[in-house]
Amino acid sequence: SELAPQQSQGPLSERELQVLRLLAAGKTNRAIADELFISEKTVARHISNILDKVGVSSRTAATAWAFHQHLV
């Protein structure tokens, strides 16, 4: 896997950033899936990737990271 962060927005893809912002807003996987027109399984995969990429183990920690990075 590629570990070099992208210059524009750190390690996350544009879609991962969309998912992270919705997650940080307190939305459930189902609500995120509905809003982005993707499956809940895809949302879960994006969240797993986000947690791995930013080095945290929970949705709460990912939300805190997003606030720290001024992404939300």
C-alpha positions as CSV (number, residue, x, y, z in Angstrom):
1,S,0.0,0.0,0.0
2,E,1.1,3.6,-0.7
3,L,2.1,5.4,2.5
4,A,3.1,8.7,1.0
5,P,0.4,11.3,1.8
6,Q,-1.2,13.3,-1.0
7,Q,0.0,16.9,-1.0
8,S,-3.5,18.5,-1.2
9,Q,-5.4,17.0,1.7
10,G,-3.0,14.7,3.7
11,P,-3.5,11.0,3.5
12,L,-7.2,10.9,2.8
13,S,-9.0,10.7,-0.5
14,E,-11.7,13.1,-1.4
15,R,-14.4,10.5,-0.7
16,E,-12.8,9.6,2.6
17,L,-12.9,13.3,3.5
18,Q,-16.6,13.3,2.7
19,V,-17.2,10.3,4.8
20,L,-15.1,11.7,7.7
21,R,-17.0,15.0,7.7
22,L,-20.3,13.2,7.9
23,L,-19.0,10.9,10.6
24,A,-17.8,13.9,12.5
25,A,-21.3,15.4,12.2
26,G,-22.5,12.3,14.2
27,K,-24.1,10.5,11.3
28,T,-24.6,6.7,11.3
29,N,-23.1,4.5,8.6
30,R,-26.6,4.2,7.1
31,A,-27.1,7.9,7.0
32,I,-23.7,8.4,5.4
33,A,-24.5,5.7,2.8
34,D,-27.8,7.4,2.0
35,E,-26.3,10.8,1.7
36,L,-23.4,9.7,-0.6
37,F,-25.4,7.1,-2.6
38,I,-23.1,4.3,-1.6
39,S,-23.6,1.1,0.3
40,E,-23.2,0.7,4.1
41,K,-20.5,-1.8,3.4
42,T,-18.6,0.8,1.4
43,V,-19.0,3.4,4.2
44,A,-17.6,0.8,6.7
45,R,-14.6,0.2,4.4
46,H,-14.0,4.0,4.0
47,I,-14.2,4.4,7.8
48,S,-11.8,1.5,8.3
49,N,-9.4,3.1,5.8
50,I,-9.7,6.5,7.5
51,L,-8.9,5.0,10.9
52,D,-5.9,3.1,9.5
53,K,-4.6,6.2,7.6
54,V,-4.8,8.6,10.5
55,G,-3.7,6.1,13.1
56,V,-6.7,6.0,15.4
57,S,-9.0,3.2,16.6
58,S,-12.4,4.8,17.0
59,R,-14.9,7.0,15.3
60,T,-14.6,9.5,18.2
61,A,-10.8,9.7,17.7
62,A,-11.2,10.1,14.0
63,T,-13.6,13.0,14.7
64,A,-11.1,14.6,17.1
65,W,-8.4,14.2,14.4
66,A,-10.6,15.9,11.8
67,F,-11.2,18.8,14.1
68,H,-7.4,19.1,14.8
69,Q,-6.7,19.1,11.1
70,H,-9.4,21.8,10.5
71,L,-11.2,19.5,8.2
72,V,-14.6,20.1,9.9
